[in-house]
Amino acid sequence: MPAVKTYPISNGPPPAGMSFPKLGSGGAAAPTGSAPNQDADAPQAASATAQPVIDDGFTPEQRRKNELEVDPGFKKYLMMRRMKMAHAIIRKKIRDDGGGYTPKDIDLFADPGEIAEADTMLF
């Protein structure tokens, strides 16, 4: 088996032809100056520990749906859905289990007709 090829790591500017607009060295976003609403005397520690907002093109609902699809605790509710159980029954099961999920979480996987039908049932 051939040896693995390694490359040196540099913190300098990117090589010619590999520069991307709005990106500085190291892949971090280049600073664009201070925001107009920031107070000059405000501590910067809060902004340093806050999670950066990543624009991945998903809405918050789509992000939540993606998280639930890979959540092992939510898999049983998705299986109930695949087994064609009534949407209202799955909602009731989520409420009864109390596992940190809400009926709105399973609504992300349903169409508006199923949601309307489940809203009219008395569970």
ROMAR-818753 format. One record per residue (C-alpha): residue number from 1; x, y, z; residue in three letters. Coordinates in nm, 4 decimals, padded with zeros to 6 digits, m for minus. Example, Ala and Ser with C-alpha at 12.3 -4.5 7.8 and 13.67 -1.06 7.14 Angstrom:
2
<logu i="1" c1="01.2300" c2="m00.4500" c3="00.7800" aa="Ala"/>
<logu i="2" c1="01.3670" c2="m00.1060" c3="00.7140" aa="Ser"/>
% end
This chain:
123
<logu i="1" c1="00.0000" c2="00.0000" c3="00.0000" aa="Met"/>
<logu i="2" c1="00.1450" c2="00.3432" c3="m00.0896" aa="Pro"/>
<logu i="3" c1="00.2204" c2="00.5962" c3="00.1803" aa="Ala"/>
<logu i="4" c1="m00.0339" c2="00.8666" c3="00.2521" aa="Val"/>
<logu i="5" c1="00.0574" c2="01.2031" c3="00.1028" aa="Lys"/>
<logu i="6" c1="00.0514" c2="01.4949" c3="00.3463" aa="Thr"/>
<logu i="7" c1="00.0383" c2="01.8650" c3="00.2744" aa="Tyr"/>
<logu i="8" c1="00.1761" c2="02.1522" c3="00.4814" aa="Pro"/>
<logu i="9" c1="m00.0740" c2="02.3774" c3="00.6587" aa="Ile"/>
<logu i="10" c1="m00.0436" c2="02.7529" c3="00.6213" aa="Ser"/>
<logu i="11" c1="m00.2248" c2="03.0403" c3="00.7916" aa="Asn"/>
<logu i="12" c1="m00.1260" c2="03.2860" c3="00.5205" aa="Gly"/>
<logu i="13" c1="m00.3227" c2="03.4002" c3="00.2193" aa="Pro"/>
<logu i="14" c1="m00.4659" c2="03.1336" c3="m00.0120" aa="Pro"/>
<logu i="15" c1="m00.2734" c2="03.0302" c3="m00.3242" aa="Pro"/>
<logu i="16" c1="m00.3506" c2="03.2026" c3="m00.6529" aa="Ala"/>
<logu i="17" c1="m00.6744" c2="03.0823" c3="m00.8015" aa="Gly"/>
<logu i="18" c1="m00.8065" c2="02.9592" c3="m00.4688" aa="Met"/>
<logu i="19" c1="m00.9316" c2="03.2820" c3="m00.3205" aa="Ser"/>
<logu i="20" c1="m01.3018" c2="03.3160" c3="m00.2526" aa="Phe"/>
<logu i="21" c1="m01.4849" c2="03.6456" c3="m00.2103" aa="Pro"/>
<logu i="22" c1="m01.5838" c2="03.7393" c3="00.1461" aa="Lys"/>
<logu i="23" c1="m01.3541" c2="03.4741" c3="00.2935" aa="Leu"/>
<logu i="24" c1="m01.0324" c2="03.5443" c3="00.4767" aa="Gly"/>
<logu i="25" c1="m00.7572" c2="03.2999" c3="00.5597" aa="Ser"/>
<logu i="26" c1="m00.8601" c2="02.9890" c3="00.7492" aa="Gly"/>
<logu i="27" c1="m01.2102" c2="02.9782" c3="00.5992" aa="Gly"/>
<logu i="28" c1="m01.3563" c2="03.2253" c3="00.8487" aa="Ala"/>
<logu i="29" c1="m01.5717" c2="03.5085" c3="00.7250" aa="Ala"/>
<logu i="30" c1="m01.3764" c2="03.8272" c3="00.6770" aa="Ala"/>
<logu i="31" c1="m01.4697" c2="04.1036" c3="00.9209" aa="Pro"/>
<logu i="32" c1="m01.6817" c2="04.3726" c3="00.7626" aa="Thr"/>
<logu i="33" c1="m01.6495" c2="04.6274" c3="01.0404" aa="Gly"/>
<logu i="34" c1="m01.8640" c2="04.6790" c3="01.3446" aa="Ser"/>
<logu i="35" c1="m02.2387" c2="04.6578" c3="01.3262" aa="Ala"/>
<logu i="36" c1="m02.4148" c2="04.9938" c3="01.3459" aa="Pro"/>
<logu i="37" c1="m02.6228" c2="04.8977" c3="01.6523" aa="Asn"/>
<logu i="38" c1="m02.3329" c2="04.7741" c3="01.8676" aa="Gln"/>
<logu i="39" c1="m02.2294" c2="04.9831" c3="02.1650" aa="Asp"/>
<logu i="40" c1="m01.8562" c2="05.0559" c3="02.1734" aa="Ala"/>
<logu i="41" c1="m01.8422" c2="04.9918" c3="02.5504" aa="Asp"/>
<logu i="42" c1="m02.0394" c2="04.6630" c3="02.5367" aa="Ala"/>
<logu i="43" c1="m01.8466" c2="04.3484" c3="02.6309" aa="Pro"/>
<logu i="44" c1="m01.7477" c2="04.1293" c3="02.3380" aa="Gln"/>
<logu i="45" c1="m01.7524" c2="03.8005" c3="02.5337" aa="Ala"/>
<logu i="46" c1="m02.1184" c2="03.7329" c3="02.4565" aa="Ala"/>
<logu i="47" c1="m02.0654" c2="03.7592" c3="02.0814" aa="Ser"/>
<logu i="48" c1="m01.7546" c2="03.5401" c3="02.0979" aa="Ala"/>
<logu i="49" c1="m01.9423" c2="03.2508" c3="02.2612" aa="Thr"/>
<logu i="50" c1="m02.2641" c2="03.2816" c3="02.0582" aa="Ala"/>
<logu i="51" c1="m02.3197" c2="03.0327" c3="01.7789" aa="Gln"/>
<logu i="52" c1="m02.2738" c2="03.1939" c3="01.4369" aa="Pro"/>
<logu i="53" c1="m02.5829" c2="03.2071" c3="01.2197" aa="Val"/>
<logu i="54" c1="m02.5261" c2="02.9822" c3="00.9205" aa="Ile"/>
<logu i="55" c1="m02.7307" c2="03.0491" c3="00.6098" aa="Asp"/>
<logu i="56" c1="m02.7788" c2="02.6987" c3="00.4731" aa="Asp"/>
<logu i="57" c1="m03.0936" c2="02.7818" c3="00.2783" aa="Gly"/>
<logu i="58" c1="m03.3276" c2="02.5957" c3="00.5158" aa="Phe"/>
<logu i="59" c1="m03.6136" c2="02.7467" c3="00.7105" aa="Thr"/>
<logu i="60" c1="m03.6259" c2="02.6810" c3="01.0874" aa="Pro"/>
<logu i="61" c1="m03.9019" c2="02.4240" c3="01.0251" aa="Glu"/>
<logu i="62" c1="m03.6893" c2="02.2404" c3="00.7683" aa="Gln"/>
<logu i="63" c1="m03.3913" c2="02.2418" c3="01.0072" aa="Arg"/>
<logu i="64" c1="m03.6082" c2="02.0960" c3="01.2853" aa="Arg"/>
<logu i="65" c1="m03.7430" c2="01.8308" c3="01.0472" aa="Lys"/>
<logu i="66" c1="m03.3889" c2="01.7335" c3="00.9471" aa="Asn"/>
<logu i="67" c1="m03.2885" c2="01.7056" c3="01.3149" aa="Glu"/>
<logu i="68" c1="m03.5907" c2="01.4870" c3="01.3926" aa="Leu"/>
<logu i="69" c1="m03.5212" c2="01.2534" c3="01.0989" aa="Glu"/>
<logu i="70" c1="m03.1891" c2="01.1513" c3="01.2536" aa="Val"/>
<logu i="71" c1="m03.3008" c2="01.1658" c3="01.6203" aa="Asp"/>
<logu i="72" c1="m03.3080" c2="00.8099" c3="01.7583" aa="Pro"/>
<logu i="73" c1="m03.5806" c2="00.8966" c3="02.0117" aa="Gly"/>
<logu i="74" c1="m03.8133" c2="01.0236" c3="01.7394" aa="Phe"/>
<logu i="75" c1="m03.7657" c2="00.7210" c3="01.5105" aa="Lys"/>
<logu i="76" c1="m04.0577" c2="00.5337" c3="01.6662" aa="Lys"/>
<logu i="77" c1="m04.2998" c2="00.8132" c3="01.5740" aa="Tyr"/>
<logu i="78" c1="m04.1705" c2="00.8180" c3="01.2181" aa="Leu"/>
<logu i="79" c1="m04.2165" c2="00.4397" c3="01.2057" aa="Met"/>
<logu i="80" c1="m04.5752" c2="00.4823" c3="01.3238" aa="Met"/>
<logu i="81" c1="m04.6231" c2="00.7267" c3="01.0388" aa="Arg"/>
<logu i="82" c1="m04.4722" c2="00.4831" c3="00.7865" aa="Arg"/>
<logu i="83" c1="m04.7101" c2="00.2151" c3="00.9180" aa="Met"/>
<logu i="84" c1="m04.9979" c2="00.4475" c3="00.8176" aa="Lys"/>
<logu i="85" c1="m05.1282" c2="00.5055" c3="01.1699" aa="Met"/>
<logu i="86" c1="m05.3717" c2="00.7951" c3="01.2069" aa="Ala"/>
<logu i="87" c1="m05.2003" c2="01.1287" c3="01.2610" aa="His"/>
<logu i="88" c1="m05.4158" c2="01.2047" c3="01.5668" aa="Ala"/>
<logu i="89" c1="m05.3066" c2="00.8798" c3="01.7336" aa="Ile"/>
<logu i="90" c1="m04.9392" c2="00.9624" c3="01.6781" aa="Ile"/>
<logu i="91" c1="m04.9959" c2="01.3084" c3="01.8267" aa="Arg"/>
<logu i="92" c1="m05.1614" c2="01.1527" c3="02.1322" aa="Lys"/>
<logu i="93" c1="m04.8725" c2="00.9099" c3="02.1754" aa="Lys"/>
<logu i="94" c1="m04.6221" c2="01.1994" c3="02.1642" aa="Ile"/>
<logu i="95" c1="m04.8203" c2="01.3899" c3="02.4306" aa="Arg"/>
<logu i="96" c1="m04.8534" c2="01.0818" c3="02.6521" aa="Asp"/>
<logu i="97" c1="m04.4848" c2="00.9835" c3="02.6300" aa="Asp"/>
<logu i="98" c1="m04.3546" c2="01.3250" c3="02.7328" aa="Gly"/>
<logu i="99" c1="m04.0157" c2="01.2650" c3="02.5711" aa="Gly"/>
<logu i="100" c1="m03.9432" c2="01.6277" c3="02.4929" aa="Gly"/>
<logu i="101" c1="m04.1304" c2="01.6261" c3="02.1627" aa="Tyr"/>
<logu i="102" c1="m04.4455" c2="01.8170" c3="02.0784" aa="Thr"/>
<logu i="103" c1="m04.7318" c2="01.7304" c3="01.8434" aa="Pro"/>
<logu i="104" c1="m04.6032" c2="02.0129" c3="01.6215" aa="Lys"/>
<logu i="105" c1="m04.2921" c2="01.8020" c3="01.5593" aa="Asp"/>
<logu i="106" c1="m04.4889" c2="01.5236" c3="01.3893" aa="Ile"/>
<logu i="107" c1="m04.6942" c2="01.7874" c3="01.2036" aa="Asp"/>
<logu i="108" c1="m04.3760" c2="01.8722" c3="01.0099" aa="Leu"/>
<logu i="109" c1="m04.4077" c2="01.5342" c3="00.8361" aa="Phe"/>
<logu i="110" c1="m04.7819" c2="01.5566" c3="00.7587" aa="Ala"/>
<logu i="111" c1="m04.9738" c2="01.7294" c3="00.4851" aa="Asp"/>
<logu i="112" c1="m05.2334" c2="01.9984" c3="00.5656" aa="Pro"/>
<logu i="113" c1="m05.5238" c2="01.7557" c3="00.5175" aa="Gly"/>
<logu i="114" c1="m05.3911" c2="01.5155" c3="00.7796" aa="Glu"/>
<logu i="115" c1="m05.3311" c2="01.8012" c3="01.0221" aa="Ile"/>
<logu i="116" c1="m05.6837" c2="01.9376" c3="00.9724" aa="Ala"/>
<logu i="117" c1="m05.8324" c2="01.5902" c3="01.0274" aa="Glu"/>
<logu i="118" c1="m05.6253" c2="01.5379" c3="01.3433" aa="Ala"/>
<logu i="119" c1="m05.7331" c2="01.8795" c3="01.4753" aa="Asp"/>
<logu i="120" c1="m06.1000" c2="01.7750" c3="01.4573" aa="Thr"/>
<logu i="121" c1="m06.0495" c2="01.4493" c3="01.6520" aa="Met"/>
<logu i="122" c1="m06.1037" c2="01.4534" c3="02.0272" aa="Leu"/>
<logu i="123" c1="m05.7836" c2="01.2953" c3="02.1612" aa="Phe"/>
% end
